[in-house]
Amino acid sequence: MAIAPHPLLLRCERYTLAHPGEVLLLRAERQDADGDETTGEETGADLVMIFRGFSSSLMRPTAFDPDVPILAATDRVLGGDRLRAPYRPDTPNYLAADLTPEALADLLTAAGIDA
C-alpha cells in the first residue's frame, strides 16, 4: 500500500520550484499510521529541507525513490523557516523564521500554490 504524502509538503515542493532562490525547512513530528508518535528507532522529530522541488530529511535517511514521501499525511508539521538559497547550515540566511503551519499555508496560498 502506497503512503500518502503530507499535503503541506507537496505544496512546499511546488513553491520551491517556483522560487528556486529559496529553501524551506520544515519541523515535523513523525506519526504512525494511527496518528500516534512513532517509537523505537525512529524518533518523533524530523527536520525536512525542501529545495527546487525536492525534499530531504536532515535527521534520518531519505529514500532514493522520489515517489516515497518524506512526510506522510499522518505526520504533523510543527512549523518551518524560509531561507535564501543556497542553504549554508553554518551561516543560514533567514527570510522568515518560526512560521506556524498556518503561516506557511498562507504564504503558499499568497504565492498561488493551492492545495
SEMI-97216 format. One line per field, with one value per atom (N, C-alpha, C): residue in one letter; residue number from 1; x, y, z. Coordinates in Angstrom, 3 decimals, padded with zeros to 6 digits. Each point is the difference from the previous one (the first is absolute). Example, Ala and Ser with C-alpha at 12.3 -4.5 7.8 and 13.67 -1.06 7.14 Angstrom:
<pts>
r = [A_A_A_S_S_S]
k = [1_1_1_2_2_2]
px = [013.190_-000.890_000.900_-000.350_000.820_-000.770]
py = [-005.690_001.190_001.200_001.050_001.190_001.090]
pz = [007.800_000.000_000.000_-000.720_000.060_000.730]
</pts>
This chain:
<pts>
r = [M_M_M_A_A_A_I_I_I_A_A_A_P_P_P_H_H_H_P_P_P_L_L_L_L_L_L_L_L_L_R_R_R_C_C_C_E_E_E_R_R_R_Y_Y_Y_T_T_T_L_L_L_A_A_A_H_H_H_P_P_P_G_G_G_E_E_E_V_V_V_L_L_L_L_L_L_L_L_L_R_R_R_A_A_A_E_E_E_R_R_R_Q_Q_Q_D_D_D_A_A_A_D_D_D_G_G_G_D_D_D_E_E_E_T_T_T_T_T_T_G_G_G_E_E_E_E_E_E_T_T_T_G_G_G_A_A_A_D_D_D_L_L_L_V_V_V_M_M_M_I_I_I_F_F_F_R_R_R_G_G_G_F_F_F_S_S_S_S_S_S_S_S_S_L_L_L_M_M_M_R_R_R_P_P_P_T_T_T_A_A_A_F_F_F_D_D_D_P_P_P_D_D_D_V_V_V_P_P_P_I_I_I_L_L_L_A_A_A_A_A_A_T_T_T_D_D_D_R_R_R_V_V_V_L_L_L_G_G_G_G_G_G_D_D_D_R_R_R_L_L_L_R_R_R_A_A_A_P_P_P_Y_Y_Y_R_R_R_P_P_P_D_D_D_T_T_T_P_P_P_N_N_N_Y_Y_Y_L_L_L_A_A_A_A_A_A_D_D_D_L_L_L_T_T_T_P_P_P_E_E_E_A_A_A_L_L_L_A_A_A_D_D_D_L_L_L_L_L_L_T_T_T_A_A_A_A_A_A_G_G_G_I_I_I_D_D_D_A_A_A]
k = [1_1_1_2_2_2_3_3_3_4_4_4_5_5_5_6_6_6_7_7_7_8_8_8_9_9_9_10_10_10_11_11_11_12_12_12_13_13_13_14_14_14_15_15_15_16_16_16_17_17_17_18_18_18_19_19_19_20_20_20_21_21_21_22_22_22_23_23_23_24_24_24_25_25_25_26_26_26_27_27_27_28_28_28_29_29_29_30_30_30_31_31_31_32_32_32_33_33_33_34_34_34_35_35_35_36_36_36_37_37_37_38_38_38_39_39_39_40_40_40_41_41_41_42_42_42_43_43_43_44_44_44_45_45_45_46_46_46_47_47_47_48_48_48_49_49_49_50_50_50_51_51_51_52_52_52_53_53_53_54_54_54_55_55_55_56_56_56_57_57_57_58_58_58_59_59_59_60_60_60_61_61_61_62_62_62_63_63_63_64_64_64_65_65_65_66_66_66_67_67_67_68_68_68_69_69_69_70_70_70_71_71_71_72_72_72_73_73_73_74_74_74_75_75_75_76_76_76_77_77_77_78_78_78_79_79_79_80_80_80_81_81_81_82_82_82_83_83_83_84_84_84_85_85_85_86_86_86_87_87_87_88_88_88_89_89_89_90_90_90_91_91_91_92_92_92_93_93_93_94_94_94_95_95_95_96_96_96_97_97_97_98_98_98_99_99_99_100_100_100_101_101_101_102_102_102_103_103_103_104_104_104_105_105_105_106_106_106_107_107_107_108_108_108_109_109_109_110_110_110_111_111_111_112_112_112_113_113_113_114_114_114_115_115_115]
px = [000.845_-000.845_000.888_-000.260_000.793_-000.325_001.014_-000.164_-000.379_-001.067_-000.430_000.917_000.475_000.876_-000.787_000.684_-000.618_-000.356_-001.235_-000.399_000.811_000.401_000.800_001.387_000.544_001.299_-000.066_-001.055_-000.149_-000.082_-000.719_-000.112_001.346_000.742_001.326_000.949_-000.078_000.843_-000.328_-001.282_-000.399_000.453_-000.065_000.435_001.480_000.826_001.435_000.361_-000.829_000.209_-000.231_-001.017_-000.326_000.926_000.665_000.903_001.347_000.791_001.248_001.056_-000.194_000.946_-000.302_-000.958_-000.383_000.102_000.222_000.000_-001.026_-000.792_-000.921_000.488_-000.038_000.305_-001.264_-000.464_-001.191_000.384_-000.555_000.121_-001.262_000.188_-001.139_000.099_-001.111_-000.095_-000.498_000.863_-000.364_-001.072_-001.002_-001.111_-000.098_-000.602_-000.265_-001.330_-000.436_-001.209_-001.248_000.035_-001.156_000.076_001.052_000.141_000.739_000.567_000.775_001.452_000.727_001.430_000.691_000.980_000.728_000.902_000.302_000.877_001.073_000.939_001.049_001.135_000.530_001.161_-000.262_-001.178_-000.315_-000.476_000.651_-000.518_-001.146_-000.800_-001.136_000.404_001.090_000.381_000.673_-000.260_000.676_000.153_001.039_000.251_000.167_-000.850_-000.029_000.388_000.987_000.413_-000.636_-000.555_-000.634_000.667_000.522_000.706_-000.264_-000.448_-000.268_-000.859_-001.015_-000.978_000.333_001.145_000.403_000.101_-000.406_000.036_001.027_000.645_000.970_-000.011_000.003_000.068_001.436_000.139_001.323_000.304_-000.957_000.174_-000.066_-000.414_-000.128_000.224_000.207_000.236_-001.180_000.323_-001.009_000.035_-001.176_-000.089_000.541_000.639_000.505_-001.144_-001.120_-001.165_-000.756_-000.071_-000.699_-001.507_-000.536_-001.428_-000.323_001.027_-000.214_000.006_-001.151_-000.076_000.855_000.611_000.788_-000.929_-001.125_-001.010_-001.303_-000.567_-001.279_-001.147_-001.157_-001.188_-000.314_000.419_-000.265_000.986_001.109_000.994_-000.506_000.564_-000.400_001.103_-000.318_000.945_-000.155_001.110_-000.029_000.275_000.707_000.348_001.148_000.503_001.089_000.656_001.015_000.779_000.159_000.094_000.370_001.417_000.846_001.390_000.379_000.988_000.540_000.927_-000.116_000.884_001.307_001.088_000.130_-000.015_-000.437_-000.061_001.390_000.401_001.297_-000.292_000.107_-000.364_000.796_001.251_000.829_-000.359_-000.569_-000.404_-001.327_-001.090_-001.283_-000.468_-000.626_-000.519_-001.527_-000.588_-001.436_-000.768_-001.035_-000.967_-001.177_-000.344_-001.045_000.258_-000.090_000.292_-001.208_-000.054_-001.034_-001.416_-000.224_-001.342_-000.864_-001.227_-000.945_-000.474_-000.589_-000.556_-001.034_-000.762_-001.000_000.673_001.085_000.735_000.648_000.502_000.547_-001.088_-001.168_-001.110_-000.420_-000.026_-000.334_001.033_001.277_001.070_-000.188_-000.291_-000.175_-001.230_-001.076_-001.208_000.256_000.704_000.318_000.882_000.802_000.876_-000.721_-001.285_-000.767_000.174_000.523_000.194_-001.164_-001.047_-001.211_000.072_-000.839_-000.052_-000.510]
py = [-001.184_001.184_001.243_000.925_001.227_000.945_000.712_000.969_001.337_000.591_001.309_001.085_000.901_001.070_001.085_000.718_001.104_001.109_000.514_001.011_001.295_000.412_001.221_-000.211_-001.197_-000.308_000.133_-000.542_000.091_001.449_000.817_001.422_000.700_-000.346_000.594_-000.370_-001.237_-000.413_000.824_000.214_000.813_001.451_000.513_001.371_000.172_-000.963_000.144_-000.169_-000.685_-000.047_001.378_000.702_001.341_001.070_-000.294_000.943_-000.680_-000.222_-000.762_000.691_001.255_000.700_-000.164_-000.860_-000.217_-001.470_-000.212_-001.320_000.048_-001.047_-000.109_-001.106_000.269_-001.018_-000.228_-001.238_-000.336_-000.823_000.374_-000.803_-000.848_-001.297_-000.909_-001.010_-000.593_-001.083_-001.222_-001.019_-001.224_-000.734_-000.514_-000.717_-001.381_-000.944_-001.285_000.099_-001.059_000.028_000.374_-000.213_000.347_001.429_000.743_001.374_000.133_-001.104_000.056_000.286_000.592_000.228_-001.336_-000.019_-001.238_-000.306_-001.261_-000.423_-000.901_-000.386_-000.900_000.764_-000.499_000.607_001.423_000.244_001.333_000.862_001.130_000.944_000.741_000.686_000.719_001.215_000.663_001.257_-000.230_000.915_-000.034_001.434_000.242_001.290_-000.282_000.622_-000.274_001.259_-000.135_001.095_-000.204_001.092_-000.059_001.054_-000.459_000.885_-000.456_000.922_-000.257_-001.232_-000.143_-001.070_-001.324_-000.105_-001.252_000.156_-001.041_-000.015_-001.006_000.338_-000.906_000.185_-001.095_000.074_000.314_000.896_000.320_-000.806_-000.837_-000.732_-001.523_-000.472_-001.443_-000.316_-001.252_-000.348_000.397_000.439_000.351_-001.057_-000.470_-001.020_000.553_-000.857_000.395_000.259_-000.676_000.112_001.289_000.960_001.257_-000.166_-001.174_-000.254_-000.441_-000.267_-000.336_001.307_000.381_001.300_000.071_001.159_000.249_000.090_000.689_000.112_-000.587_-000.893_-000.611_000.908_-000.257_000.793_-000.081_-001.072_-000.155_000.770_000.484_000.752_001.411_000.620_001.353_000.984_001.040_001.087_000.985_000.276_000.879_001.455_000.212_001.351_-000.059_001.180_000.006_001.355_000.046_001.206_000.154_001.253_000.327_000.535_-000.525_000.442_000.308_000.852_000.289_-001.147_-000.433_-001.041_000.650_-000.720_-001.378_-000.072_-001.152_-000.216_-000.289_000.785_-000.204_-000.151_-001.206_-000.230_000.850_000.331_000.783_001.491_000.484_001.409_000.107_-000.475_000.057_001.444_000.266_001.327_-000.079_000.309_-000.141_001.133_-000.363_000.960_000.120_-001.111_-000.048_-001.231_000.164_-001.105_-000.301_-001.223_-000.451_000.240_-000.317_000.114_-001.151_000.299_-001.043_-000.728_-001.177_-000.669_000.871_000.758_000.890_001.115_000.563_001.053_-000.557_-001.227_-000.645_-000.178_-000.472_-000.193_001.325_001.079_001.321_000.477_-000.224_000.357_-000.725_-001.285_-000.796_000.465_000.296_000.481_001.354_000.897_001.322_-000.126_-001.066_-000.236_-000.759_-000.287_-000.701_-001.496_-000.540_-001.454_-000.519_-000.423_-000.453_-001.473_-000.379_-001.395_-000.931]
pz = [000.000_000.000_000.000_-000.900_-000.109_001.151_000.444_001.070_-000.623_000.507_-000.507_000.561_-000.852_000.476_000.748_000.859_000.733_-000.995_000.028_-000.997_000.085_001.199_000.124_-000.615_000.133_-000.595_-001.523_-000.595_-001.456_-000.449_000.738_-000.338_000.145_001.042_000.205_-001.132_-000.469_-001.125_-001.244_-000.268_-001.154_000.177_001.224_000.279_-000.333_000.420_-000.242_-001.474_-000.758_-001.450_-000.603_000.506_-000.500_000.578_001.112_000.676_000.252_-001.061_000.146_000.851_000.340_000.858_001.478_000.316_001.398_000.383_001.278_000.614_001.124_000.127_001.126_000.922_001.290_001.012_000.808_000.039_000.770_001.223_001.131_001.207_000.095_000.215_-000.009_001.124_000.289_000.976_-000.761_-000.079_-000.710_000.795_-000.697_000.612_-000.627_000.719_-000.646_-000.738_-000.614_-000.827_000.799_001.313_000.838_000.519_-000.376_000.452_001.318_000.510_001.235_-000.343_000.958_-000.229_-000.204_-000.895_-000.248_001.189_000.163_001.092_-000.580_000.816_-000.461_-000.620_-001.133_-000.627_-000.469_-000.535_-000.494_001.161_000.194_000.974_-000.651_000.774_-000.545_-000.810_000.389_-000.645_-001.350_-000.923_-001.293_-000.489_-000.759_-000.638_-001.482_-000.805_-001.431_-000.766_-000.881_-000.863_-001.362_-000.568_-001.313_-000.882_-001.142_-000.920_-001.423_-000.822_-001.420_-000.232_000.848_-000.184_000.631_000.646_000.617_001.515_000.703_001.464_000.482_001.108_000.592_001.509_000.723_001.453_000.414_000.947_000.534_001.253_000.438_001.250_-000.151_-001.165_-000.193_-001.475_-000.339_-001.404_-000.885_-001.204_-000.993_-001.100_-000.386_-001.059_-001.313_-000.784_-001.316_-000.974_000.212_-000.873_000.328_-000.929_000.288_000.182_-000.357_000.200_001.427_000.814_001.411_000.773_000.580_000.664_001.261_000.196_001.208_001.208_-000.185_001.049_-000.506_000.786_-000.351_000.431_-000.553_000.343_001.492_000.663_001.438_000.872_-000.574_000.772_000.278_001.021_000.386_-000.331_-000.765_-000.243_001.151_000.693_001.163_-000.371_-001.095_-000.431_-000.971_-000.363_-000.954_-000.146_-000.856_-000.276_-001.500_-000.442_-001.383_000.032_-000.872_-000.065_-001.435_-000.145_-001.322_-000.394_-001.253_-000.531_-000.445_000.048_000.462_001.525_000.496_001.446_000.529_000.950_000.678_001.485_000.542_001.398_000.987_-000.356_000.922_-000.025_-001.107_-000.111_-000.766_000.601_-000.705_-000.183_-001.133_-000.317_000.017_001.166_000.198_-000.668_-000.738_-000.528_000.969_000.642_001.024_000.848_001.315_000.913_000.876_000.476_000.937_-000.507_-001.274_-000.566_000.510_000.368_000.395_-001.256_000.148_-001.176_-000.723_000.762_-000.597_-000.801_000.544_-000.713_-001.269_000.054_-001.194_-001.053_000.432_-000.938_-000.616_000.798_-000.501_-001.029_000.273_-000.929_-001.338_000.074_-001.209_-000.791_000.707_-000.668_-000.658_000.704_-000.567_-001.246_-000.044_-001.154_-001.124_000.203_-001.022_000.019_001.093_000.139_000.831_-000.675_000.688_000.338_000.938_000.469_-001.072]
</pts>
